[in-house]
Amino acid sequence: MTFDERYRVIESRDPRFDGQFVTAVRSTGIYCRPSCPARTPKAANVTFYPTSAAAHEAGYRACKRCLPEAAPGSPAWNLRGDAAGRAMRLIADGVVEREGVPGLARRLGYSSRHLGRILTTELGAGPLALARAHRAHTARLLLVGTDLPAADVAFSAGFASIRQFNETVREVFGMTPLELRARRRAPHAAWTTDPGAIDLVLAHRGPLDAAGLFAWMSARALPGVEVATASSYARTLSLPGGPAWFRIRAEGTRVRLESRLTRMSDLPSLVARARRLFDLDADPIAIDDALSRQPELAAAVAGTPGIRVPGAVDPSEMLVRAMVGQQVSVASARTALSHLAAALGAAVPEHEGTDRLFPSMAAIAERGQEVLRGPAARIRAITGAAAAITAGDLDLSAGDDGVAQRAALLALPGVGPWTADYVRMRVTGDPDVVLPGDVAARAGAAALGIPADPAGLVAWAARVAPWRSYLTAHLWHAAPVRPARARPAPAPNPIPNQTPTEEQIR
């Protein structure tokens, strides 16, 4: 966007641009979100920054009225596949806190110095400043959204000390932590003495097809690992600090995250993964506007506004689930994965219907052949992928380069284009993936009057770039539901790398 376009946005106070840039005002020394209700500053006094960290580095503090740190994350980090976008996804996952700047640079394939130059040029701040801004955002979230003691807030947000926490909050917000907490307006969740228990509201841009997301999760939930209802989704998860449990639930237009953590410092990572799982940083107004311009999609978009593409909380798990689900129905895949989880998943204390983790890659690599059923080639492919991840030969993350990740997946035996692209869509949040080999997507295309052959679908989908992943979600939604029927026996030793059945994705 140009300066004039951004200035028109702040004049109109358009909330859909919140989180996509900040407005710094030289005459006041503060920066605001685009929808700030304060009087629009003179254009001569305005500087626009792509991130709050860049505004911090330039000497500005956050507006006390609009609290720009409370805005949803920018959808640009999923749209951008360059080093800056990938770095922002990894920073949100807490990589800098766990591995430092050298670890972040190593994951991105650069030296620390060169990565600092890239991020400063592209985003106006280096990796440490960006990570610091993210910690400040998490601290604000906890201060206004919970009654956690300030010391617990400090370590939950990733600060190394309470002094560092106090100094950062004062510098960023111009208030002490307790002053910031005293300014909260909305009712907040009561903090209990249950260690690691946190309940937060997750900001997002509306509309949100929460019902569609919960239905998706319900169809695939694994007993013991996940519990899904029409208005909530809960599961266990292995995080760097130990096992965790979380539940996402819808309350009207709000989305709440309830969690139980082994280590409070895992909270930023959990929040980032929950946001990816429910695609909460998407810009549904822009997406729906672009898709509805096509006559074939107008009714579908109007019928399901704010459709989301489900993400993944664990990239390695996502690969295994995709490989198990190749060429079988959702129900069959769920049965196989449930058996795998029951046999190999590590037990955790029972909490509201969950009592185990999804199996580790090491457990699948070592014992998967004892548990998995089906063609030998499929089992070898799944255990081989798990072994590659365990050995470090394959490393999947939300910060991967999409092209490199796809190539690495295609190099695995038994992984074909559908699996590689499906994993890329779910793991990196790439909004521009189309699956021409997906039978469900082609059935949905035919139902909507879109070319249903692979070549024709690819050609037609180019019209809605860069939102082809959301086109795919609408195609899945439009696919006719077929009655259950007997299935023919598979061919001898099939290679599990091609198209799934029409029920697989829906």
C-alpha positions in Angstrom: 0.0 0.0 0.0 1.1 3.5 -0.7 1.3 6.3 1.9 -1.9 7.8 0.5 -3.8 4.5 0.7 -2.7 3.9 4.3 -3.7 7.5 5.2 -7.2 7.0 3.7 -7.4 3.8 5.9 -6.7 5.7 9.1 -9.1 8.5 8.1 -11.9 5.8 7.7 -10.7 4.0 10.8 -11.1 0.7 9.0 -10.6 -2.1 11.6 -9.8 -4.8 9.0 -6.3 -3.3 8.6 -5.5 -3.5 12.3 -2.4 -5.6 12.7 -1.2 -4.9 9.2 0.6 -1.7 9.9 0.9 0.9 12.6 0.7 4.7 12.4 3.4 6.7 14.3 2.7 10.3 15.0 5.8 12.6 15.4 3.9 15.3 17.3 2.8 13.0 20.1 5.5 10.3 20.0 2.9 7.5 20.0 1.9 4.8 17.4 -1.7 3.5 16.9 -3.6 0.8 15.1 -5.4 2.0 11.9 -8.8 2.0 13.6 -7.8 4.2 16.5 -10.7 6.5 17.5 -8.5 9.4 18.2 -8.5 12.4 15.9 -6.7 11.7 12.6 -3.2 13.3 12.7 -1.9 15.6 10.0 -0.3 13.7 7.2 2.9 15.7 7.6 3.3 14.2 11.1 2.6 10.6 10.2 5.0 7.7 9.5 3.7 4.2 8.8 5.6 1.2 10.0 5.0 -2.5 9.1 5.4 -3.7 12.7 5.1 -2.3 16.2 8.7 -3.3 16.8 9.8 -0.9 14.1 7.9 1.9 15.8 9.5 1.0 19.2 12.9 1.1 17.5 12.1 4.6 16.2 11.3 5.8 19.7 7.5 5.7 19.7 5.3 4.1 22.4 2.0 2.4 22.1 -1.3 4.4 22.2 -3.0 3.9 25.6 -6.4 4.4 23.9 -6.4 1.8 21.1 -3.6 -0.5 22.4 -2.3 -1.6 19.0 -0.7 -4.7 20.5 -4.2 -6.1 21.0 -4.8 -6.3 17.2 -4.9 -9.6 15.4 -1.6 -10.7 13.7 -0.9 -9.5 10.2 -2.1 -11.9 7.4 1.0 -10.8 5.5 3.2 -13.3 7.3 1.3 -16.2 5.6 1.1 -14.4 2.3 4.8 -13.7 2.3 7.1 -16.7 1.7 10.3 -14.7 1.9 12.7 -14.7 4.8 10.8 -11.8 6.6 7.5 -13.6 6.6 9.0 -16.9 7.6 11.0 -15.2 10.4 7.8 -13.6 11.8 6.0 -17.0 11.9 9.0 -18.5 13.8 9.3 -15.6 16.2 5.7 -15.9 17.1 6.3 -19.6 17.9 9.0 -18.6 20.4 12.1 -19.7 18.5 14.1 -16.7 19.6 13.4 -17.4 23.3 14.3 -21.1 22.9 17.2 -21.0 20.4 18.3 -17.4 20.3 18.9 -15.3 17.1 21.5 -17.9 15.9 18.9 -20.6 16.0 16.4 -18.5 14.1 19.0 -17.6 11.5 20.0 -21.3 11.2 16.4 -22.3 10.5 16.1 -19.7 7.8 19.5 -20.5 6.2 21.3 -17.2 6.9 23.9 -15.9 9.2 22.7 -13.9 12.2 24.1 -10.7 10.8 22.6 -11.1 7.4 19.2 -12.0 8.9 19.4 -8.8 11.0 20.0 -6.8 7.9 17.1 -8.4 6.0 14.6 -7.9 8.8 15.7 -4.3 9.5 15.4 -3.5 5.8 12.0 -5.2 5.4 10.4 -4.7 8.7 12.2 -1.8 10.4 13.6 -3.9 13.3 16.0 -6.7 13.9 15.1 -10.2 15.3 15.6 -9.3 19.0 13.4 -6.2 18.7 10.7 -8.2 16.9 10.8 -10.9 19.6 10.7 -8.2 22.3 7.6 -6.7 20.7 6.0 -10.1 20.6 6.8 -10.6 24.3 5.2 -7.3 25.0 2.1 -8.3 23.1 1.8 -11.5 25.1 2.3 -9.6 28.4 -0.5 -7.2 27.5 -2.7 -10.1 26.6 -2.2 -11.7 30.0 -2.4 -8.5 32.0 -5.7 -7.4 30.6 -7.2 -10.9 30.1 -6.3 -12.7 33.3 -5.6 -12.2 37.0 -2.3 -13.9 36.9 0.2 -12.4 39.3 2.6 -10.0 37.5 5.6 -12.3 38.1 3.8 -15.2 36.4 2.9 -12.9 33.5 6.5 -12.0 33.1 7.7 -15.5 32.7 4.7 -16.7 30.7 5.4 -14.0 28.1 9.0 -15.2 27.7 10.9 -12.5 29.7 14.1 -13.6 31.4 13.5 -11.5 34.5 10.8 -9.4 36.2 13.0 -6.3 35.8 13.2 -6.8 32.0 9.4 -7.3 32.0 8.8 -4.1 33.9 11.1 -2.1 31.8 9.7 -3.3 28.5 6.1 -2.8 29.5 6.9 0.8 30.7 8.8 1.6 27.5 6.3 0.1 25.1 3.0 1.2 26.7 4.1 4.1 28.8 2.6 2.4 31.9 3.7 0.0 34.6 2.2 -3.5 34.3 -0.3 -2.8 37.1 -1.4 0.5 35.5 -1.9 -1.4 32.2 -4.0 -4.0 34.0 -6.1 -1.4 35.7 -7.1 0.1 32.3 -8.8 -3.1 31.1 -12.4 -2.6 30.1 -13.9 -6.0 29.3 -14.7 -8.7 31.9 -11.7 -10.9 32.4 -11.2 -14.5 33.3 -10.6 -15.3 36.9 -7.3 -16.9 37.6 -7.3 -19.9 39.8 -4.6 -21.7 41.8 -4.5 -24.5 39.2 -0.8 -24.3 38.1 -0.5 -23.4 34.4 -4.2 -22.6 34.0 -4.9 -19.7 31.7 -8.1 -18.5 29.9 -7.7 -15.8 27.1 -9.7 -14.2 24.4 -8.0 -14.5 21.0 -8.4 -11.5 18.7 -9.5 -12.1 15.1 -11.0 -10.4 12.2 -14.6 -11.2 11.5 -16.6 -12.9 10.1 -15.4 -16.4 11.3 -16.9 -19.7 10.2 -16.4 -21.2 13.6 -19.1 -23.9 13.0 -17.2 -25.1 9.9 -14.0 -25.3 11.8 -15.5 -27.3 14.7 -17.2 -29.6 12.3 -13.9 -30.3 10.5 -12.2 -31.0 13.9 -15.0 -33.2 15.0 -14.8 -35.4 12.0 -11.1 -36.0 12.6 -10.8 -36.0 16.4 -8.8 -38.9 17.9 -10.2 -40.4 21.1 -8.0 -39.7 24.1 -6.0 -37.0 22.1 -8.8 -34.7 21.0 -12.4 -33.8 21.9 -14.6 -31.8 19.6 -18.1 -30.5 19.9 -20.3 -28.1 17.8 -18.8 -25.2 19.7 -15.4 -26.3 21.0 -12.2 -28.2 20.2 -9.8 -29.5 22.8 -6.6 -31.6 22.7 -3.3 -32.5 24.3 -0.1 -31.3 22.7 3.6 -31.7 23.4 5.4 -28.4 23.8 9.0 -27.6 24.5 8.3 -27.3 28.2 6.3 -30.5 28.4 2.8 -31.8 27.8 0.0 -29.2 27.5 -3.8 -29.2 27.1 -5.9 -26.5 25.4 -9.4 -25.9 24.4 -10.7 -23.4 21.9 -14.4 -22.4 22.1 -16.7 -20.0 20.5 -18.8 -17.5 22.5 -20.8 -15.5 20.1 -18.3 -13.5 18.1 -15.4 -14.2 20.6 -12.9 -17.0 20.5 -11.5 -18.1 23.8 -8.4 -20.2 24.5 -8.3 -22.2 27.7 -5.0 -24.0 28.5 -3.1 -26.1 31.1 0.6 -25.8 30.7 3.5 -27.7 32.2 5.7 -24.6 31.9 4.2 -21.1 31.6 6.9 -20.0 29.2 5.2 -22.2 26.6 2.2 -19.9 26.4 3.4 -17.7 23.5 4.1 -20.9 21.4 0.7 -22.3 22.3 -1.1 -19.1 21.4 0.7 -19.0 18.0 -0.2 -22.6 17.2 -3.8 -22.1 18.3 -4.1 -19.1 16.0 -2.6 -21.0 13.1 -4.9 -24.0 13.8 -8.0 -21.7 13.5 -6.5 -19.4 10.9 -7.2 -16.4 13.1 -4.8 -14.0 11.4 -6.7 -14.2 8.1 -8.4 -11.2 6.5 -11.8 -12.7 5.7 -13.3 -9.5 4.3 -10.5 -9.3 1.7 -10.7 -13.0 0.9 -14.5 -13.1 0.6 -14.5 -10.0 -1.5 -12.0 -11.5 -3.9 -13.7 -14.8 -4.2 -17.3 -13.4 -4.5 -16.3 -11.5 -7.6 -16.4 -14.8 -9.4 -20.1 -15.6 -10.3 -19.5 -19.3 -9.6 -18.5 -18.6 -6.0 -20.8 -15.7 -5.1 -23.5 -17.8 -3.5 -21.0 -20.1 -1.7 -19.2 -17.1 -0.2 -22.5 -15.5 0.9 -23.6 -18.9 2.4 -20.4 -19.4 4.3 -18.8 -16.0 5.1 -15.4 -16.0 6.8 -14.4 -19.5 5.8 -11.1 -20.6 7.2 -8.4 -23.1 6.2 -7.5 -25.2 9.3 -3.8 -25.2 10.2 -1.7 -27.5 12.2 -0.4 -27.4 15.8 2.4 -29.9 15.1 3.9 -30.1 11.6 5.3 -33.7 12.0 1.9 -34.9 13.2 0.3 -33.3 10.3 2.5 -35.2 7.8 1.7 -38.5 9.5 -2.0 -37.8 9.5 -1.9 -36.8 5.8 0.0 -40.0 4.9 -2.3 -42.3 6.9 -5.3 -40.6 5.2 -4.1 -41.1 1.7 -6.6 -43.0 -0.5 -9.0 -43.8 2.3 -12.1 -42.1 3.8 -12.0 -39.7 6.8 -13.6 -42.4 8.9 -11.0 -45.0 7.9 -8.2 -42.6 8.5 -9.6 -41.7 11.9 -9.9 -45.4 12.9 -6.2 -46.1 11.9 -4.9 -43.0 13.6 -7.0 -43.7 16.8 -5.4 -47.2 17.0 -2.0 -45.6 16.5 -2.5 -43.1 19.2 -4.0 -45.6 21.7 -1.0 -48.0 21.1 1.9 -45.5 20.9 0.8 -42.2 22.5 2.4 -41.3 25.8 -0.1 -41.2 28.7 -0.8 -37.9 30.4 -3.1 -37.1 33.3 -6.7 -37.3 32.2 -8.3 -33.9 31.6 -11.9 -33.6 30.3 -11.8 -36.6 28.0 -8.1 -36.5 27.0 -5.4 -38.7 28.5 -2.7 -39.2 25.9 -0.5 -37.4 23.4 -0.3 -38.0 19.7 2.6 -40.5 19.3 6.1 -39.1 18.9 7.9 -39.6 15.6 10.5 -41.8 17.4 7.7 -44.1 18.6 6.1 -44.3 15.1 9.5 -45.0 13.5 10.3 -47.7 16.0 6.9 -49.4 16.4 4.7 -48.1 13.7 5.0 -51.3 11.7 3.5 -53.3 14.6 0.4 -51.1 14.9 -0.4 -49.8 11.4 -2.5 -51.9 9.1 -2.7 -51.9 5.3 -0.3 -52.2 2.4 3.3 -52.8 3.3 4.4 -49.9 1.1 2.2 -47.5 2.9 3.5 -48.6 6.3 7.1 -48.3 5.2 6.4 -44.8 3.8 4.9 -43.6 7.1 7.6 -45.1 9.4 10.3 -43.9 7.0 9.0 -40.3 7.2 8.9 -40.6 11.0 12.4 -41.9 11.1 13.6 -39.1 8.8 12.1 -36.5 11.2 13.6 -38.3 14.3 17.1 -38.4 12.7 16.9 -34.7 11.7 17.0 -35.4 8.0 13.6 -33.8 7.6 12.6 -30.7 9.7 9.1 -29.3 9.2 8.0 -26.0 10.7 5.6 -23.1 10.1 8.6 -21.1 9.0 9.6 -23.3 6.1 10.1 -22.0 2.6 7.1 -23.5 0.8 9.0 -24.5 -2.3 11.8 -26.1 -0.3 9.4 -27.9 2.0 7.4 -29.3 -1.0 10.6 -30.6 -2.6 11.8 -32.2 0.7 8.4 -34.0 1.0 8.3 -35.2 -2.6 11.7 -36.7 -2.0 10.2 -39.1 0.6 9.0 -42.5 -0.7 5.2 -42.6 -0.8 4.6 -38.9 -0.8 3.1 -37.4 -3.9 1.9 -33.9 -5.0 -1.4 -34.0 -3.1 0.2 -34.9 0.2 3.1 -32.3 -0.2 0.7 -29.5 -1.1 -1.9 -30.4 1.5 0.8 -30.4 4.2 2.2 -27.1 2.9 -1.3 -25.6 3.1 -1.9 -26.8 6.7 1.6 -26.3 8.1 2.9 -23.0 6.6 -0.6 -21.4 6.3 0.1 -20.7 2.6 -3.2 -19.1 1.4 -2.6 -19.9 -2.3 -2.6 -23.7 -2.7 -4.9 -25.5 -5.0 -5.2 -29.3 -5.0 -6.2 -30.4 -8.6 -5.8 -34.1 -7.8 -8.2 -33.9 -4.8 -11.4 -35.8 -5.7 -13.5 -33.9 -3.1 -12.3 -30.5 -4.5 -13.1 -31.6 -8.0 -16.6 -32.8 -6.9 -17.2 -29.4 -5.3 -16.0 -27.6 -8.4 -18.5 -29.5 -10.5 -21.3 -28.6 -8.1 -20.4 -24.9 -8.3 -20.0 -24.9 -12.1 -16.2 -24.7 -12.1 -14.1 -26.9 -14.4 -13.6 -30.1 -12.5 -10.8 -31.7 -14.5 -7.3 -31.1 -13.0 -6.0 -28.9 -15.8 -9.2 -26.9 -16.0 -9.4 -26.4 -12.3 -5.8 -25.2 -12.1 -6.5 -22.7 -14.9 -9.7 -21.4 -13.4 -8.3 -21.1 -9.9 -5.7 -18.6 -11.2 -8.5 -16.1 -11.2 -8.6 -16.0 -7.4 -4.9 -15.9 -6.6 -3.5 -15.4 -4.0 -6.5 -17.0 -2.2 -6.6 -20.4 -3.8 -6.5 -22.2 -0.4 -9.7 -20.6 0.5 -11.2 -21.5 -2.9 -10.2 -25.1 -2.0 -12.0 -24.8 1.3 -15.2 -23.7 -0.5 -14.8 -26.6 -2.9 -14.6 -29.1 -0.1 -17.7 -27.5 1.5 -19.6 -27.7 -1.7 -18.7 -31.3 -2.5 -21.9 -33.5 -2.4 -22.1 -35.8 0.6 -22.4 -39.4 -0.7 -23.9 -42.3 1.2 -21.6 -44.9 2.6 -21.0 -47.8 0.2 -18.8 -50.8 -0.1 -15.3 -50.2 -1.4 -13.3 -52.4 -3.7 -10.2 -54.0 -2.4 -7.1 -52.0 -3.1 -4.7 -53.1 -5.8 -1.7 -55.2 -4.6 1.0 -53.0 -3.0 -0.4 -49.6 -4.1 2.0 -46.7 -3.8 0.4 -44.3 -1.3 1.2 -41.0 -3.0 -1.8 -40.0 -5.0 -5.4 -38.7 -4.8 -7.5 -39.3 -1.7 -11.1 -40.4 -1.9 -14.0 -37.9 -2.2 -14.8 -38.2 1.5 -11.2 -37.8 2.7 -11.1 -34.0 3.1 -14.8 -33.2 3.9 
